[in-house]
Amino acid sequence: MSRLHLPAPMVERAFRLLDLLSLAEEGMTLSELSRQLSMSKGSMHGLLKTLEACGIVEQTDEKLYVAGPYLFDLAQRFARGAGLRRLVLPAMQRLAEATGETVILGREETIGVRINECVRAENEHLHISARPGTIVHFLAGATGRVVLASWSPERRESFLRSQPLPTFTRRSISDPERWLREVAETERTGVGIDYEEYLTGVNAVAAPIMGPGRNLVALLWIVGFASRFDRVRVIEASRLLSAEVQAISRALGGA
């Protein structure tokens, strides 16, 4: 649509203004914004004051205009809400179809990772089932690696050394030093993998979905019975999973 025929030209200018400010790390002056958007200083001043009152833009002590905190809040809400679900569900369907396994979406909470969605492959095989609302332990193998990889090194080390590490199966890691090495590897590769560490007979691979500010907004992981979802298939699934979460993160402004 031509800008000359937009039904609400001031709204269009407001979005163009925000686009400019999002690219200007140090901010822009009233004169610069007026010139860039071909507006009089009076009209630009009125638009800026309206946006400033809403918390969308701020003025610094140097009289520069920058994006305000409410704009970041809106982006975070989109990344954690409807925007996330709209992007993730098709990806979960693709992953379930490609791997033949169960794909789960969850979010970090103070008590663990809460399962939000679960998609199972439509084939004749027996699959892992996960009920939405279920809380998964912070140190549950693959997902635990991803959550801790999003923390600062100081926080993850303090967490791992402040308590006895749980033993879920005979393959669970109970040594803090080894856990730290595994988390560092997840931070490097972008995926967390566990072979029967959380559930006997079950393998898993997990990856982070990042939002604005490179914040962890959700986790996506694939689980399957070790007899079928073996090491070769886990590695293959990790490549597919990485590609999907990177695309989702980019769409959410997190990459």
ChimeraX commands (.cxc) that place a marker at each C-alpha (Angstrom):
marker #1 position 0.00,0.00,0.00 radius 0.5
marker #1 position 1.32,3.46,-0.92 radius 0.5
marker #1 position 2.09,5.69,2.05 radius 0.5
marker #1 position 0.03,8.44,0.40 radius 0.5
marker #1 position -3.11,6.35,0.84 radius 0.5
marker #1 position -2.59,5.00,4.35 radius 0.5
marker #1 position -5.76,5.52,6.44 radius 0.5
marker #1 position -3.74,6.48,9.56 radius 0.5
marker #1 position -0.49,8.15,8.42 radius 0.5
marker #1 position 0.54,9.17,11.95 radius 0.5
marker #1 position 0.44,5.54,13.08 radius 0.5
marker #1 position 2.62,4.60,10.13 radius 0.5
marker #1 position 5.06,7.37,11.06 radius 0.5
marker #1 position 5.14,6.18,14.65 radius 0.5
marker #1 position 6.18,2.71,13.50 radius 0.5
marker #1 position 8.82,4.15,11.18 radius 0.5
marker #1 position 10.11,6.21,14.11 radius 0.5
marker #1 position 10.37,3.11,16.30 radius 0.5
marker #1 position 12.16,1.31,13.49 radius 0.5
marker #1 position 14.75,4.11,13.39 radius 0.5
marker #1 position 15.22,4.12,17.17 radius 0.5
marker #1 position 15.62,0.35,17.27 radius 0.5
marker #1 position 18.71,0.72,15.06 radius 0.5
marker #1 position 20.18,3.76,16.83 radius 0.5
marker #1 position 22.06,2.46,19.87 radius 0.5
marker #1 position 22.86,5.93,21.23 radius 0.5
marker #1 position 19.52,7.48,20.30 radius 0.5
marker #1 position 18.52,10.28,17.92 radius 0.5
marker #1 position 17.76,13.97,18.27 radius 0.5
marker #1 position 14.46,15.64,17.49 radius 0.5
marker #1 position 16.04,17.26,14.42 radius 0.5
marker #1 position 17.40,13.94,13.12 radius 0.5
marker #1 position 14.05,12.21,13.49 radius 0.5
marker #1 position 12.20,15.11,11.85 radius 0.5
marker #1 position 14.57,15.05,8.90 radius 0.5
marker #1 position 14.49,11.25,8.50 radius 0.5
marker #1 position 10.68,11.12,8.53 radius 0.5
marker #1 position 10.11,14.38,6.63 radius 0.5
marker #1 position 8.05,15.86,9.47 radius 0.5
marker #1 position 8.05,19.32,11.00 radius 0.5
marker #1 position 9.74,19.60,14.38 radius 0.5
marker #1 position 6.41,20.58,15.94 radius 0.5
marker #1 position 4.63,17.46,14.66 radius 0.5
marker #1 position 7.56,15.25,15.60 radius 0.5
marker #1 position 7.69,16.74,19.09 radius 0.5
marker #1 position 4.00,15.98,19.59 radius 0.5
marker #1 position 4.42,12.40,18.39 radius 0.5
marker #1 position 7.44,11.85,20.63 radius 0.5
marker #1 position 5.67,13.24,23.69 radius 0.5
marker #1 position 2.71,10.93,23.10 radius 0.5
marker #1 position 4.98,7.89,22.77 radius 0.5
marker #1 position 7.02,9.01,25.77 radius 0.5
marker #1 position 3.89,9.24,27.93 radius 0.5
marker #1 position 3.14,5.61,27.02 radius 0.5
marker #1 position 6.66,4.44,27.85 radius 0.5
marker #1 position 7.37,3.57,24.22 radius 0.5
marker #1 position 10.25,6.06,23.91 radius 0.5
marker #1 position 12.43,7.89,26.43 radius 0.5
marker #1 position 14.54,11.03,26.35 radius 0.5
marker #1 position 18.04,10.84,27.78 radius 0.5
marker #1 position 19.86,13.55,29.71 radius 0.5
marker #1 position 21.65,14.38,26.44 radius 0.5
marker #1 position 18.26,15.16,24.79 radius 0.5
marker #1 position 18.44,12.03,22.67 radius 0.5
marker #1 position 15.39,9.86,22.09 radius 0.5
marker #1 position 15.71,6.10,22.60 radius 0.5
marker #1 position 13.35,3.13,22.65 radius 0.5
marker #1 position 11.58,2.89,26.01 radius 0.5
marker #1 position 11.08,-0.05,28.40 radius 0.5
marker #1 position 7.46,-0.68,27.45 radius 0.5
marker #1 position 8.52,-1.48,23.89 radius 0.5
marker #1 position 10.81,-4.19,25.27 radius 0.5
marker #1 position 7.98,-5.46,27.48 radius 0.5
marker #1 position 5.70,-5.79,24.46 radius 0.5
marker #1 position 8.34,-7.75,22.58 radius 0.5
marker #1 position 8.80,-10.07,25.58 radius 0.5
marker #1 position 5.05,-10.67,25.86 radius 0.5
marker #1 position 4.85,-11.54,22.19 radius 0.5
marker #1 position 7.83,-13.88,22.49 radius 0.5
marker #1 position 6.34,-15.68,25.50 radius 0.5
marker #1 position 2.71,-15.71,24.40 radius 0.5
marker #1 position 0.77,-15.94,21.16 radius 0.5
marker #1 position 3.80,-15.29,18.98 radius 0.5
marker #1 position 5.70,-18.19,20.51 radius 0.5
marker #1 position 2.85,-20.68,20.17 radius 0.5
marker #1 position 2.09,-19.65,16.59 radius 0.5
marker #1 position 5.69,-20.25,15.58 radius 0.5
marker #1 position 6.40,-23.34,17.66 radius 0.5
marker #1 position 3.43,-25.62,16.99 radius 0.5
marker #1 position 4.15,-26.04,13.24 radius 0.5
marker #1 position 7.81,-26.70,14.09 radius 0.5
marker #1 position 6.78,-29.33,16.63 radius 0.5
marker #1 position 4.64,-31.06,14.03 radius 0.5
marker #1 position 7.52,-31.09,11.55 radius 0.5
marker #1 position 9.93,-32.48,14.13 radius 0.5
marker #1 position 7.52,-35.18,15.27 radius 0.5
marker #1 position 6.94,-36.25,11.67 radius 0.5
marker #1 position 10.64,-36.20,10.78 radius 0.5
marker #1 position 11.86,-38.08,13.87 radius 0.5
marker #1 position 8.85,-40.27,14.62 radius 0.5
marker #1 position 9.12,-39.27,18.29 radius 0.5
marker #1 position 7.48,-37.03,20.90 radius 0.5
marker #1 position 8.24,-33.29,20.83 radius 0.5
marker #1 position 7.68,-31.15,23.93 radius 0.5
marker #1 position 7.56,-27.41,24.60 radius 0.5
marker #1 position 8.27,-26.12,28.09 radius 0.5
marker #1 position 9.20,-22.99,30.01 radius 0.5
marker #1 position 11.54,-22.36,32.88 radius 0.5
marker #1 position 9.86,-21.57,36.19 radius 0.5
marker #1 position 11.23,-21.14,39.70 radius 0.5
marker #1 position 10.54,-24.79,40.56 radius 0.5
marker #1 position 11.60,-26.41,37.28 radius 0.5
marker #1 position 10.49,-26.58,33.65 radius 0.5
marker #1 position 6.74,-26.68,33.09 radius 0.5
marker #1 position 5.48,-28.61,30.06 radius 0.5
marker #1 position 3.17,-26.47,27.90 radius 0.5
marker #1 position 2.64,-28.48,24.72 radius 0.5
marker #1 position 3.24,-32.04,23.56 radius 0.5
marker #1 position 3.08,-33.37,19.99 radius 0.5
marker #1 position 3.47,-37.06,19.22 radius 0.5
marker #1 position 4.27,-38.60,15.85 radius 0.5
marker #1 position 1.33,-40.19,14.09 radius 0.5
marker #1 position 2.64,-43.69,13.51 radius 0.5
marker #1 position 2.11,-47.16,14.90 radius 0.5
marker #1 position 4.97,-47.00,17.40 radius 0.5
marker #1 position 4.63,-46.62,21.15 radius 0.5
marker #1 position 5.55,-43.08,22.22 radius 0.5
marker #1 position 6.49,-41.15,25.32 radius 0.5
marker #1 position 3.53,-39.19,26.70 radius 0.5
marker #1 position 3.84,-35.86,28.53 radius 0.5
marker #1 position 0.90,-34.07,30.14 radius 0.5
marker #1 position 0.83,-30.26,29.86 radius 0.5
marker #1 position 1.27,-28.65,33.25 radius 0.5
marker #1 position 3.74,-31.26,34.47 radius 0.5
marker #1 position 6.90,-29.89,36.12 radius 0.5
marker #1 position 10.22,-31.39,35.05 radius 0.5
marker #1 position 13.14,-31.16,37.49 radius 0.5
marker #1 position 15.77,-28.48,36.80 radius 0.5
marker #1 position 18.46,-31.16,36.48 radius 0.5
marker #1 position 16.49,-33.49,34.23 radius 0.5
marker #1 position 19.24,-34.35,31.79 radius 0.5
marker #1 position 18.83,-32.61,28.44 radius 0.5
marker #1 position 16.48,-29.85,29.60 radius 0.5
marker #1 position 18.60,-29.21,32.68 radius 0.5
marker #1 position 21.66,-28.63,30.52 radius 0.5
marker #1 position 19.77,-26.09,28.40 radius 0.5
marker #1 position 18.36,-24.17,31.37 radius 0.5
marker #1 position 21.70,-23.95,33.16 radius 0.5
marker #1 position 23.47,-22.98,29.93 radius 0.5
marker #1 position 21.27,-19.86,29.85 radius 0.5
marker #1 position 22.48,-18.85,33.33 radius 0.5
marker #1 position 25.71,-17.04,34.15 radius 0.5
marker #1 position 28.68,-19.29,35.02 radius 0.5
marker #1 position 28.56,-18.02,38.60 radius 0.5
marker #1 position 24.88,-18.83,39.03 radius 0.5
marker #1 position 25.11,-22.33,37.57 radius 0.5
marker #1 position 28.15,-23.20,39.68 radius 0.5
marker #1 position 26.49,-21.91,42.85 radius 0.5
marker #1 position 23.33,-23.90,42.08 radius 0.5
marker #1 position 25.17,-27.16,41.40 radius 0.5
marker #1 position 27.38,-26.89,44.48 radius 0.5
marker #1 position 24.68,-25.79,46.92 radius 0.5
marker #1 position 22.86,-29.13,47.13 radius 0.5
marker #1 position 23.29,-32.87,46.62 radius 0.5
marker #1 position 22.58,-33.62,42.97 radius 0.5
marker #1 position 19.61,-35.96,42.41 radius 0.5
marker #1 position 20.03,-39.47,41.06 radius 0.5
marker #1 position 17.11,-40.33,38.79 radius 0.5
marker #1 position 18.68,-43.39,37.14 radius 0.5
marker #1 position 21.96,-45.26,37.34 radius 0.5
marker #1 position 23.21,-43.01,34.52 radius 0.5
marker #1 position 22.40,-39.72,36.24 radius 0.5
marker #1 position 25.32,-37.36,36.80 radius 0.5
marker #1 position 25.95,-36.65,40.48 radius 0.5
marker #1 position 29.32,-34.92,40.18 radius 0.5
marker #1 position 29.07,-31.07,40.00 radius 0.5
marker #1 position 32.28,-30.79,37.99 radius 0.5
marker #1 position 30.99,-33.13,35.32 radius 0.5
marker #1 position 27.65,-31.31,35.25 radius 0.5
marker #1 position 29.46,-28.02,34.68 radius 0.5
marker #1 position 31.39,-29.54,31.79 radius 0.5
marker #1 position 28.19,-30.88,30.24 radius 0.5
marker #1 position 26.51,-27.47,30.57 radius 0.5
marker #1 position 29.52,-25.77,28.99 radius 0.5
marker #1 position 29.26,-28.19,26.06 radius 0.5
marker #1 position 25.56,-27.38,25.69 radius 0.5
marker #1 position 26.38,-23.68,25.72 radius 0.5
marker #1 position 28.91,-24.31,22.94 radius 0.5
marker #1 position 26.76,-26.56,20.72 radius 0.5
marker #1 position 23.31,-25.14,21.44 radius 0.5
marker #1 position 21.80,-28.53,22.36 radius 0.5
marker #1 position 21.61,-30.67,25.47 radius 0.5
marker #1 position 21.59,-34.45,25.13 radius 0.5
marker #1 position 21.01,-37.15,27.70 radius 0.5
marker #1 position 21.05,-40.90,27.36 radius 0.5
marker #1 position 18.80,-42.42,30.04 radius 0.5
marker #1 position 19.91,-39.91,32.68 radius 0.5
marker #1 position 16.42,-38.81,33.71 radius 0.5
marker #1 position 14.25,-41.78,32.75 radius 0.5
marker #1 position 15.50,-45.32,32.32 radius 0.5
marker #1 position 15.12,-46.44,28.73 radius 0.5
marker #1 position 14.49,-42.90,27.43 radius 0.5
marker #1 position 16.85,-40.62,25.48 radius 0.5
marker #1 position 16.32,-36.91,24.90 radius 0.5
marker #1 position 17.71,-33.88,23.10 radius 0.5
marker #1 position 16.76,-30.31,24.00 radius 0.5
marker #1 position 17.46,-26.81,22.67 radius 0.5
marker #1 position 16.66,-23.24,23.78 radius 0.5
marker #1 position 14.26,-20.79,22.18 radius 0.5
marker #1 position 15.62,-17.29,22.71 radius 0.5
marker #1 position 13.67,-14.05,22.72 radius 0.5
marker #1 position 14.54,-10.34,22.78 radius 0.5
marker #1 position 17.72,-9.62,24.68 radius 0.5
marker #1 position 18.86,-13.21,24.11 radius 0.5
marker #1 position 16.69,-14.30,27.03 radius 0.5
marker #1 position 15.52,-17.90,27.32 radius 0.5
marker #1 position 11.77,-17.87,26.63 radius 0.5
marker #1 position 11.17,-21.60,26.20 radius 0.5
marker #1 position 12.73,-25.00,25.58 radius 0.5
marker #1 position 11.94,-27.48,22.85 radius 0.5
marker #1 position 12.94,-31.11,23.26 radius 0.5
marker #1 position 12.50,-34.50,21.64 radius 0.5
marker #1 position 12.17,-37.71,23.66 radius 0.5
marker #1 position 11.96,-41.34,22.65 radius 0.5
marker #1 position 12.59,-44.86,23.85 radius 0.5
marker #1 position 16.30,-45.68,23.73 radius 0.5
marker #1 position 15.62,-48.93,21.89 radius 0.5
marker #1 position 14.46,-46.89,18.89 radius 0.5
marker #1 position 15.70,-43.35,19.56 radius 0.5
marker #1 position 19.33,-44.47,19.77 radius 0.5
marker #1 position 22.50,-42.38,19.69 radius 0.5
marker #1 position 22.59,-42.12,15.91 radius 0.5
marker #1 position 18.98,-40.96,15.72 radius 0.5
marker #1 position 19.45,-38.57,18.64 radius 0.5
marker #1 position 22.31,-36.85,16.80 radius 0.5
marker #1 position 20.24,-36.66,13.62 radius 0.5
marker #1 position 17.32,-35.21,15.61 radius 0.5
marker #1 position 19.61,-32.65,17.26 radius 0.5
marker #1 position 20.44,-31.16,13.85 radius 0.5
marker #1 position 16.77,-30.83,12.93 radius 0.5
marker #1 position 15.94,-29.40,16.35 radius 0.5
marker #1 position 18.75,-26.84,16.15 radius 0.5
marker #1 position 17.55,-25.58,12.78 radius 0.5
marker #1 position 13.97,-25.18,14.03 radius 0.5
marker #1 position 14.80,-23.36,17.28 radius 0.5
marker #1 position 17.21,-21.02,15.51 radius 0.5
marker #1 position 14.50,-20.05,13.03 radius 0.5
marker #1 position 11.98,-19.51,15.83 radius 0.5
marker #1 position 14.47,-17.47,17.86 radius 0.5
marker #1 position 15.20,-15.24,14.86 radius 0.5
marker #1 position 11.48,-14.66,14.32 radius 0.5
marker #1 position 11.11,-13.68,17.99 radius 0.5
marker #1 position 14.04,-11.27,17.83 radius 0.5
marker #1 position 16.34,-13.45,19.89 radius 0.5
marker #1 position 19.06,-14.26,17.38 radius 0.5
marker link #1:1,2 radius 0.2
marker link #1:2,3 radius 0.2
marker link #1:3,4 radius 0.2
marker link #1:4,5 radius 0.2
marker link #1:5,6 radius 0.2
marker link #1:6,7 radius 0.2
marker link #1:7,8 radius 0.2
marker link #1:8,9 radius 0.2
marker link #1:9,10 radius 0.2
marker link #1:10,11 radius 0.2
marker link #1:11,12 radius 0.2
marker link #1:12,13 radius 0.2
marker link #1:13,14 radius 0.2
marker link #1:14,15 radius 0.2
marker link #1:15,16 radius 0.2
marker link #1:16,17 radius 0.2
marker link #1:17,18 radius 0.2
marker link #1:18,19 radius 0.2
marker link #1:19,20 radius 0.2
marker link #1:20,21 radius 0.2
marker link #1:21,22 radius 0.2
marker link #1:22,23 radius 0.2
marker link #1:23,24 radius 0.2
marker link #1:24,25 radius 0.2
marker link #1:25,26 radius 0.2
marker link #1:26,27 radius 0.2
marker link #1:27,28 radius 0.2
marker link #1:28,29 radius 0.2
marker link #1:29,30 radius 0.2
marker link #1:30,31 radius 0.2
marker link #1:31,32 radius 0.2
marker link #1:32,33 radius 0.2
marker link #1:33,34 radius 0.2
marker link #1:34,35 radius 0.2
marker link #1:35,36 radius 0.2
marker link #1:36,37 radius 0.2
marker link #1:37,38 radius 0.2
marker link #1:38,39 radius 0.2
marker link #1:39,40 radius 0.2
marker link #1:40,41 radius 0.2
marker link #1:41,42 radius 0.2
marker link #1:42,43 radius 0.2
marker link #1:43,44 radius 0.2
marker link #1:44,45 radius 0.2
marker link #1:45,46 radius 0.2
marker link #1:46,47 radius 0.2
marker link #1:47,48 radius 0.2
marker link #1:48,49 radius 0.2
marker link #1:49,50 radius 0.2
marker link #1:50,51 radius 0.2
marker link #1:51,52 radius 0.2
marker link #1:52,53 radius 0.2
marker link #1:53,54 radius 0.2
marker link #1:54,55 radius 0.2
marker link #1:55,56 radius 0.2
marker link #1:56,57 radius 0.2
marker link #1:57,58 radius 0.2
marker link #1:58,59 radius 0.2
marker link #1:59,60 radius 0.2
marker link #1:60,61 radius 0.2
marker link #1:61,62 radius 0.2
marker link #1:62,63 radius 0.2
marker link #1:63,64 radius 0.2
marker link #1:64,65 radius 0.2
marker link #1:65,66 radius 0.2
marker link #1:66,67 radius 0.2
marker link #1:67,68 radius 0.2
marker link #1:68,69 radius 0.2
marker link #1:69,70 radius 0.2
marker link #1:70,71 radius 0.2
marker link #1:71,72 radius 0.2
marker link #1:72,73 radius 0.2
marker link #1:73,74 radius 0.2
marker link #1:74,75 radius 0.2
marker link #1:75,76 radius 0.2
marker link #1:76,77 radius 0.2
marker link #1:77,78 radius 0.2
marker link #1:78,79 radius 0.2
marker link #1:79,80 radius 0.2
marker link #1:80,81 radius 0.2
marker link #1:81,82 radius 0.2
marker link #1:82,83 radius 0.2
marker link #1:83,84 radius 0.2
marker link #1:84,85 radius 0.2
marker link #1:85,86 radius 0.2
marker link #1:86,87 radius 0.2
marker link #1:87,88 radius 0.2
marker link #1:88,89 radius 0.2
marker link #1:89,90 radius 0.2
marker link #1:90,91 radius 0.2
marker link #1:91,92 radius 0.2
marker link #1:92,93 radius 0.2
marker link #1:93,94 radius 0.2
marker link #1:94,95 radius 0.2
marker link #1:95,96 radius 0.2
marker link #1:96,97 radius 0.2
marker link #1:97,98 radius 0.2
marker link #1:98,99 radius 0.2
marker link #1:99,100 radius 0.2
marker link #1:100,101 radius 0.2
marker link #1:101,102 radius 0.2
marker link #1:102,103 radius 0.2
marker link #1:103,104 radius 0.2
marker link #1:104,105 radius 0.2
marker link #1:105,106 radius 0.2
marker link #1:106,107 radius 0.2
marker link #1:107,108 radius 0.2
marker link #1:108,109 radius 0.2
marker link #1:109,110 radius 0.2
marker link #1:110,111 radius 0.2
marker link #1:111,112 radius 0.2
marker link #1:112,113 radius 0.2
marker link #1:113,114 radius 0.2
marker link #1:114,115 radius 0.2
marker link #1:115,116 radius 0.2
marker link #1:116,117 radius 0.2
marker link #1:117,118 radius 0.2
marker link #1:118,119 radius 0.2
marker link #1:119,120 radius 0.2
marker link #1:120,121 radius 0.2
marker link #1:121,122 radius 0.2
marker link #1:122,123 radius 0.2
marker link #1:123,124 radius 0.2
marker link #1:124,125 radius 0.2
marker link #1:125,126 radius 0.2
marker link #1:126,127 radius 0.2
marker link #1:127,128 radius 0.2
marker link #1:128,129 radius 0.2
marker link #1:129,130 radius 0.2
marker link #1:130,131 radius 0.2
marker link #1:131,132 radius 0.2
marker link #1:132,133 radius 0.2
marker link #1:133,134 radius 0.2
marker link #1:134,135 radius 0.2
marker link #1:135,136 radius 0.2
marker link #1:136,137 radius 0.2
marker link #1:137,138 radius 0.2
marker link #1:138,139 radius 0.2
marker link #1:139,140 radius 0.2
marker link #1:140,141 radius 0.2
marker link #1:141,142 radius 0.2
marker link #1:142,143 radius 0.2
marker link #1:143,144 radius 0.2
marker link #1:144,145 radius 0.2
marker link #1:145,146 radius 0.2
marker link #1:146,147 radius 0.2
marker link #1:147,148 radius 0.2
marker link #1:148,149 radius 0.2
marker link #1:149,150 radius 0.2
marker link #1:150,151 radius 0.2
marker link #1:151,152 radius 0.2
marker link #1:152,153 radius 0.2
marker link #1:153,154 radius 0.2
marker link #1:154,155 radius 0.2
marker link #1:155,156 radius 0.2
marker link #1:156,157 radius 0.2
marker link #1:157,158 radius 0.2
marker link #1:158,159 radius 0.2
marker link #1:159,160 radius 0.2
marker link #1:160,161 radius 0.2
marker link #1:161,162 radius 0.2
marker link #1:162,163 radius 0.2
marker link #1:163,164 radius 0.2
marker link #1:164,165 radius 0.2
marker link #1:165,166 radius 0.2
marker link #1:166,167 radius 0.2
marker link #1:167,168 radius 0.2
marker link #1:168,169 radius 0.2
marker link #1:169,170 radius 0.2
marker link #1:170,171 radius 0.2
marker link #1:171,172 radius 0.2
marker link #1:172,173 radius 0.2
marker link #1:173,174 radius 0.2
marker link #1:174,175 radius 0.2
marker link #1:175,176 radius 0.2
marker link #1:176,177 radius 0.2
marker link #1:177,178 radius 0.2
marker link #1:178,179 radius 0.2
marker link #1:179,180 radius 0.2
marker link #1:180,181 radius 0.2
marker link #1:181,182 radius 0.2
marker link #1:182,183 radius 0.2
marker link #1:183,184 radius 0.2
marker link #1:184,185 radius 0.2
marker link #1:185,186 radius 0.2
marker link #1:186,187 radius 0.2
marker link #1:187,188 radius 0.2
marker link #1:188,189 radius 0.2
marker link #1:189,190 radius 0.2
marker link #1:190,191 radius 0.2
marker link #1:191,192 radius 0.2
marker link #1:192,193 radius 0.2
marker link #1:193,194 radius 0.2
marker link #1:194,195 radius 0.2
marker link #1:195,196 radius 0.2
marker link #1:196,197 radius 0.2
marker link #1:197,198 radius 0.2
marker link #1:198,199 radius 0.2
marker link #1:199,200 radius 0.2
marker link #1:200,201 radius 0.2
marker link #1:201,202 radius 0.2
marker link #1:202,203 radius 0.2
marker link #1:203,204 radius 0.2
marker link #1:204,205 radius 0.2
marker link #1:205,206 radius 0.2
marker link #1:206,207 radius 0.2
marker link #1:207,208 radius 0.2
marker link #1:208,209 radius 0.2
marker link #1:209,210 radius 0.2
marker link #1:210,211 radius 0.2
marker link #1:211,212 radius 0.2
marker link #1:212,213 radius 0.2
marker link #1:213,214 radius 0.2
marker link #1:214,215 radius 0.2
marker link #1:215,216 radius 0.2
marker link #1:216,217 radius 0.2
marker link #1:217,218 radius 0.2
marker link #1:218,219 radius 0.2
marker link #1:219,220 radius 0.2
marker link #1:220,221 radius 0.2
marker link #1:221,222 radius 0.2
marker link #1:222,223 radius 0.2
marker link #1:223,224 radius 0.2
marker link #1:224,225 radius 0.2
marker link #1:225,226 radius 0.2
marker link #1:226,227 radius 0.2
marker link #1:227,228 radius 0.2
marker link #1:228,229 radius 0.2
marker link #1:229,230 radius 0.2
marker link #1:230,231 radius 0.2
marker link #1:231,232 radius 0.2
marker link #1:232,233 radius 0.2
marker link #1:233,234 radius 0.2
marker link #1:234,235 radius 0.2
marker link #1:235,236 radius 0.2
marker link #1:236,237 radius 0.2
marker link #1:237,238 radius 0.2
marker link #1:238,239 radius 0.2
marker link #1:239,240 radius 0.2
marker link #1:240,241 radius 0.2
marker link #1:241,242 radius 0.2
marker link #1:242,243 radius 0.2
marker link #1:243,244 radius 0.2
marker link #1:244,245 radius 0.2
marker link #1:245,246 radius 0.2
marker link #1:246,247 radius 0.2
marker link #1:247,248 radius 0.2
marker link #1:248,249 radius 0.2
marker link #1:249,250 radius 0.2
marker link #1:250,251 radius 0.2
marker link #1:251,252 radius 0.2
marker link #1:252,253 radius 0.2
marker link #1:253,254 radius 0.2
marker link #1:254,255 radius 0.2
view
